[in-house]
Amino acid sequence: MKSSRLVSILLLLQTRGRMTAAQLAAELEVSVRTVYRDVEALGAAGVPLYGDAGHAGGYRLLDGYRTRLTGLTADEAEALFLAGAPGPAAQLGLGSVLAAAQLKVRAALPAELRAHADRISGRFHLDAPGWYADADDAPHLPAVADAVWSSRVLHVLYRRWREPTDVERHLEPYGLVLKAGRWYVVAGPGPRTYRVDQILELTTREEVFARPEGFDLAAYWAAYQRGFHDRLHHGEAVVRLAPGTTLTGPAGEAVRRDGRTDDDGWTRATVPIESVDHAHAEFLRLGTAIEVLAPDELRSSIARTVAELAQRYGNSRAPGGD
């Protein structure tokens, strides 16, 4: 819209100083001719904007013409720009909105606070997904977000891990959560939690639902995570760890809390495990730095794998070698 573009021109000049018509056009993704018309409109509205010709020319605002936010501390300005998440905002279809909002806030900051904001954004970058996590393809995320905002009922075809895998569901989406690069929608009835990337088909209904009074998304998610970990780690294993070896997550917490050191310097502890198969893979990664004492099923499983590896690598020559 033209009004939004005029504000953007004003704020760009306010934050960056002198800019040419070509620079403004590139920033706003419009033609230079459009910039000329917009600048004329700003002048007609009484904005003290001047244009200088020549190689070093461009448009600029009269010195001192700016809008400032009051009551904002340096720490608050830093936190504001540290909280920016362009990746998730873009996934929600709000990337340009976030950029415009940050531009407006930055333009309104006094010079000393703007320096703090630039300093924090130049030194810290938030990247939520892990190194080895594939990016989720969630094509229905913008539609889910819109339904969350407008309180519209969704009819979805959802893929779950157990049979039958593909099921139809009517969802009342209360909120979205981004966890480690993956989007989840918390929806009624229930409420229950669904992975957005597992929504195969989606239809937005005209029906509007009433969000439960007093529903707290953050509190629900905290409780859901606690329950998830309780459900996930329903088994136990007794292990010994070589000096300097550490485990992560709940297993690491158990070692730090209850581990005891044997005479040979190894640490003995009972740790929670998700399953025998999962623990088998996780413990094998530690090689000879861990010894599994129990359960027998896990110990035997690791022993079989080690024996197979020893047999496979017992012949020093690779297949096909001379």
C-alpha positions in Angstrom: 0.0 0.0 0.0 1.2 3.5 -0.7 0.7 4.7 2.8 2.9 1.9 4.2 5.5 2.7 1.5 5.6 6.4 2.5 6.2 5.5 6.1 9.0 3.1 5.0 10.7 5.9 3.0 10.5 8.2 6.0 11.9 5.6 8.4 14.7 4.6 6.0 15.8 8.2 5.6 15.5 8.6 9.4 17.7 5.6 10.1 20.2 5.7 7.3 20.5 9.4 6.4 21.0 10.4 2.8 19.7 7.8 0.2 19.3 8.1 -3.5 16.1 7.3 -5.4 17.7 4.2 -6.8 18.7 3.0 -3.3 15.2 3.6 -2.0 13.6 1.8 -5.0 15.9 -1.2 -4.4 15.0 -1.3 -0.7 11.3 -1.1 -1.3 11.2 -3.2 -4.5 9.5 -0.5 -6.6 10.5 1.6 -9.6 12.5 4.8 -9.3 9.6 6.7 -10.8 7.4 5.4 -7.9 10.0 6.8 -5.5 9.9 10.2 -7.1 6.1 10.3 -6.8 6.2 9.1 -3.1 8.8 11.8 -2.3 6.6 14.4 -3.8 3.7 13.2 -1.7 5.8 13.3 1.5 6.8 16.9 0.6 3.2 17.9 0.0 2.3 16.4 3.4 4.8 18.8 5.1 7.6 16.4 5.7 10.9 18.4 5.6 12.6 16.2 3.0 15.2 17.6 0.7 16.9 16.3 -2.5 20.4 17.1 -3.6 21.6 16.6 -7.1 25.0 15.4 -8.2 27.2 12.4 -7.6 27.0 12.6 -3.8 23.3 13.6 -3.9 20.2 12.0 -2.7 17.2 12.6 -0.4 17.6 13.4 3.3 15.4 14.7 6.1 16.0 18.0 7.9 18.4 17.5 10.8 16.5 16.9 14.0 13.3 15.6 12.3 12.6 12.3 13.9 10.2 10.4 16.2 11.5 8.9 19.4 10.3 6.3 21.8 10.5 7.4 25.4 11.1 5.3 28.5 13.1 2.6 26.7 16.3 1.6 28.4 19.5 0.3 26.7 18.9 -3.2 28.0 15.3 -3.2 26.7 16.5 -2.1 23.3 19.1 -4.9 23.2 16.5 -7.5 24.3 14.1 -6.2 21.6 16.6 -6.8 18.8 17.9 -10.1 20.3 14.3 -11.4 20.3 14.0 -11.0 16.5 13.5 -14.4 14.8 13.5 -13.8 11.0 13.5 -17.5 10.1 10.3 -18.5 12.0 8.6 -15.2 11.0 9.2 -15.9 7.4 7.8 -19.4 7.8 4.7 -17.8 9.2 4.5 -15.4 6.3 5.5 -12.5 8.6 9.0 -11.9 7.4 8.4 -8.6 5.8 6.2 -7.6 8.8 9.0 -8.3 11.2 11.5 -6.4 9.1 9.2 -3.4 8.9 8.5 -3.5 12.7 12.2 -3.6 13.5 12.9 -0.7 11.1 10.2 1.4 12.7 11.5 0.7 16.2 15.1 1.3 15.2 14.1 4.6 13.6 12.3 5.8 16.7 15.2 5.0 19.0 17.5 7.8 20.2 21.0 7.5 18.8 22.5 6.1 22.0 19.9 3.3 22.2 20.1 2.6 18.5 23.9 2.0 19.0 23.0 -0.6 21.7 20.5 -2.3 19.5 23.0 -2.5 16.6 25.6 -3.8 18.9 23.5 -6.7 20.2 22.1 -7.7 16.7 25.7 -7.6 15.3 27.0 -9.9 18.0 24.3 -12.5 18.6 22.3 -14.6 16.1 19.6 -17.0 17.1 19.5 -20.3 15.1 17.1 -22.7 16.8 17.5 -26.0 14.8 20.3 -28.5 15.6 23.1 -29.2 13.2 21.8 -32.5 12.2 18.1 -31.7 12.0 16.6 -31.6 8.6 14.4 -28.6 7.9 10.7 -29.6 8.3 8.6 -29.1 5.2 5.4 -27.6 6.7 3.5 -26.1 3.8 0.3 -25.7 5.9 2.0 -23.6 8.6 0.7 -20.2 7.3 -2.9 -21.6 7.2 -2.6 -23.0 10.7 -1.2 -19.7 12.0 -4.1 -17.8 10.4 -6.6 -20.2 12.0 -4.9 -19.7 15.4 -5.3 -16.0 15.0 -8.9 -16.0 13.7 -10.1 -18.9 15.9 -11.2 -21.0 12.9 -11.8 -24.7 13.1 -9.5 -26.8 10.9 -10.3 -30.1 9.3 -7.0 -32.0 8.6 -5.6 -35.3 7.4 -2.9 -36.0 9.9 -0.1 -38.6 9.8 0.8 -40.2 13.1 3.3 -42.9 14.0 0.9 -45.7 15.0 -1.7 -47.5 12.9 -3.9 -46.3 11.4 -1.2 -43.8 10.4 -3.4 -41.3 8.4 -6.4 -40.0 10.3 -8.9 -37.2 9.9 -9.2 -34.7 12.8 -11.2 -31.6 13.6 -8.9 -29.2 15.3 -9.5 -26.0 17.3 -6.0 -24.4 17.2 -5.2 -22.6 20.4 -1.6 -21.7 19.6 1.7 -22.5 17.8 5.0 -23.5 19.4 8.4 -23.6 17.8 10.7 -26.2 19.4 14.2 -26.9 18.1 13.2 -25.8 14.6 10.0 -27.8 14.5 6.5 -26.3 14.6 3.7 -27.8 16.8 0.1 -26.7 17.0 -1.7 -27.1 20.4 -5.4 -27.7 19.6 -8.6 -28.8 21.1 -10.5 -30.8 22.0 -8.2 -31.9 24.7 -6.0 -30.0 24.2 -3.5 -32.1 22.3 -0.3 -31.4 20.5 0.3 -32.0 16.7 3.3 -31.6 14.5 2.5 -29.1 11.8 4.7 -30.9 9.2 2.6 -34.1 9.6 -0.5 -32.3 8.4 -1.1 -33.8 4.9 -4.2 -31.9 3.9 -6.0 -29.0 5.5 -9.3 -27.2 5.1 -10.3 -24.1 7.0 -13.9 -24.2 8.2 -16.1 -21.2 8.5 -16.9 -22.3 12.0 -15.4 -20.2 14.8 -14.5 -21.8 18.2 -14.2 -20.3 21.6 -10.7 -20.5 23.1 -10.9 -21.9 26.7 -11.0 -19.1 29.2 -7.7 -18.9 31.1 -5.8 -21.2 28.7 -2.1 -20.5 29.1 0.0 -21.7 26.1 3.3 -21.4 27.8 2.1 -23.3 30.9 0.6 -26.0 28.8 3.8 -26.5 26.9 5.9 -26.7 30.0 3.6 -29.4 31.4 3.6 -31.2 28.1 7.4 -31.3 28.0 7.5 -32.7 31.5 5.0 -35.4 30.6 6.8 -36.1 27.4 10.1 -36.8 29.2 8.4 -38.9 31.8 6.7 -41.0 29.1 9.9 -41.2 27.0 12.3 -42.5 29.6 10.3 -45.3 31.1 13.3 -47.8 31.4 16.5 -47.9 33.3 20.1 -49.0 32.7 23.0 -49.5 35.1 26.3 -48.2 33.5 29.9 -47.5 34.3 31.6 -44.5 32.7 35.3 -44.0 32.1 36.8 -40.9 33.8 35.9 -37.7 31.9 33.0 -39.3 30.0 29.7 -37.5 30.2 26.1 -38.3 29.2 23.5 -35.7 28.2 19.9 -35.0 29.1 18.1 -36.9 31.9 20.8 -39.6 31.8 23.5 -37.0 32.5 21.4 -35.5 35.3 21.1 -39.0 36.9 24.9 -39.5 36.7 25.6 -36.1 38.3 22.9 -36.6 41.0 23.4 -40.3 41.9 26.7 -41.5 40.4 29.4 -42.9 42.6 33.0 -43.5 41.8 34.5 -47.0 41.9 38.0 -47.7 43.0 39.3 -47.7 39.4 38.0 -44.2 38.9 35.0 -45.2 36.8 31.6 -43.8 37.7 28.7 -46.1 38.3 25.0 -44.9 37.9 21.5 -46.0 37.1 20.2 -43.9 34.2 16.8 -43.5 32.5 16.6 -44.9 28.9 13.9 -44.5 26.3 14.2 -48.1 25.1 16.7 -50.9 24.7 17.1 -50.1 21.0 17.6 -46.4 21.5 20.0 -46.9 24.4 21.9 -49.5 22.3 22.6 -46.8 19.6 23.4 -44.0 22.1 25.8 -46.1 24.2 27.6 -47.6 21.3 28.7 -44.0 20.3 30.8 -43.9 23.5 32.8 -46.9 22.4 35.0 -48.3 25.2 34.2 -45.3 27.5 31.1 -47.0 28.8 30.2 -50.4 30.2 26.6 -51.5 30.5 25.9 -53.7 33.5 22.1 -54.0 33.2 19.6 -54.8 31.9 20.8 -58.1 30.4 18.9 -57.5 27.2 20.8 -54.3 26.5 24.1 -55.7 27.6 23.6 -58.8 25.3 22.5 -56.6 22.4 25.6 -54.4 22.6 27.8 -57.5 23.0 26.4 -59.0 19.8 27.0 -55.8 17.8 30.6 -55.6 19.1 31.2 -59.2 18.2 29.9 -58.6 14.7 32.1 -55.5 14.3 35.1 -57.4 15.5 34.4 -60.2 13.0 33.9 -57.7 10.2 37.0 -55.8 10.8 39.1 -58.8 11.8 40.3 -59.1 8.2 42.6 -56.1 7.7 42.0 -56.1 3.9 38.9 -54.4 2.6 36.7 -56.3 0.1 38.2 -56.1 -3.4 41.6 -55.3 -2.1 44.9 -56.9 -3.2 
